[in-house]
Amino acid sequence: MNSQTLSRAVALALCVAGVAAVPVHADQVSEQGQLRKERKAGTVRSTREIEQIVLPQMSGMQYLGPEYDAAAMAYRLKFIHNGKVVFVDVDARTGRVIGRSR
């Protein structure tokens, strides 16, 4: 193996290692942990339950996924419709829609 090929192989290995070592944001980890605790305690509904309540109300929109806000105890479901993003905020305890932005 010549030095140029070896250099390329090392550079590629470092790039791959760098991508694999990208840290998860601490906020995401703590929010996920908080959600897990609240679910286990029975104080909030699961993401699946929230989706079963909200998704049927959002016909014609493409669902992009949920986020959880531990401080607000609310889910934010993200949709796209006619090129515009729509957020639906849902109380994690009751499943009631508490806000919608366009």
C-alpha positions in Angstrom: 0.0 0.0 0.0 1.6 3.3 -1.0 1.6 6.4 1.3 -1.2 8.2 -0.6 -3.6 5.2 -0.4 -2.7 4.8 3.3 -3.4 8.5 3.9 -6.8 8.3 2.2 -7.6 5.2 4.3 -6.7 6.9 7.5 -8.6 10.0 6.6 -11.7 7.9 5.7 -11.4 6.0 9.0 -11.2 9.3 11.0 -14.3 10.7 9.2 -16.3 7.5 9.9 -15.1 7.6 13.6 -16.0 11.2 13.9 -19.5 10.7 12.6 -20.0 7.7 14.9 -18.8 9.8 17.9 -21.2 12.7 17.5 -22.7 13.2 20.9 -26.4 13.3 21.6 -27.5 16.6 23.1 -27.9 16.4 26.9 -31.3 18.1 26.7 -32.6 15.3 24.4 -31.3 12.6 26.8 -32.7 14.3 29.9 -36.1 14.9 28.2 -36.3 11.3 27.1 -35.4 10.1 30.6 -38.0 12.4 32.1 -40.7 11.1 29.7 -39.7 7.6 30.6 -40.1 8.3 34.3 -43.5 10.1 33.8 -44.8 7.2 31.6 -43.7 4.7 34.2 -45.5 6.7 37.0 -48.6 6.9 34.8 -48.7 10.7 34.8 -48.5 11.1 31.0 -49.8 9.3 28.0 -47.5 7.5 25.6 -46.5 9.0 22.2 -48.5 6.2 20.6 -51.7 7.2 22.6 -51.2 10.8 21.7 -50.8 10.0 18.0 -53.9 7.8 18.0 -55.9 10.9 19.3 -54.4 13.5 17.0 -53.5 11.9 13.7 -57.1 11.2 12.7 -57.8 14.9 13.1 -55.0 15.8 10.7 -56.2 14.3 7.4 -54.4 15.4 4.3 -51.3 16.3 6.3 -48.0 14.4 6.3 -46.9 13.5 9.8 -43.2 14.2 10.5 -43.0 13.1 14.1 -43.2 14.1 17.8 -41.2 15.9 20.3 -41.7 16.0 24.1 -41.3 19.0 26.3 -40.8 17.8 29.9 -41.2 21.3 31.4 -44.6 21.9 29.7 -45.6 18.2 30.0 -46.7 18.5 26.3 -46.0 16.8 23.1 -45.4 18.8 19.9 -46.5 16.9 16.8 -45.0 18.1 13.5 -46.9 18.0 10.2 -46.4 19.4 6.7 -49.3 20.5 4.5 -49.0 22.3 1.1 -45.3 23.0 1.9 -46.0 24.6 5.3 -45.1 23.2 8.6 -47.9 22.8 11.2 -47.2 22.2 14.9 -49.9 20.7 17.1 -49.2 20.9 20.9 -50.9 18.3 23.0 -51.2 18.0 26.8 -49.3 14.9 27.6 -51.5 14.2 30.7 -54.9 14.4 29.0 -54.3 14.1 25.2 -56.1 17.4 24.7 -54.9 19.6 21.9 -53.7 22.8 23.5 -52.3 24.7 20.5 -51.8 24.7 16.8 -49.5 26.9 14.7 -49.3 27.3 11.0 
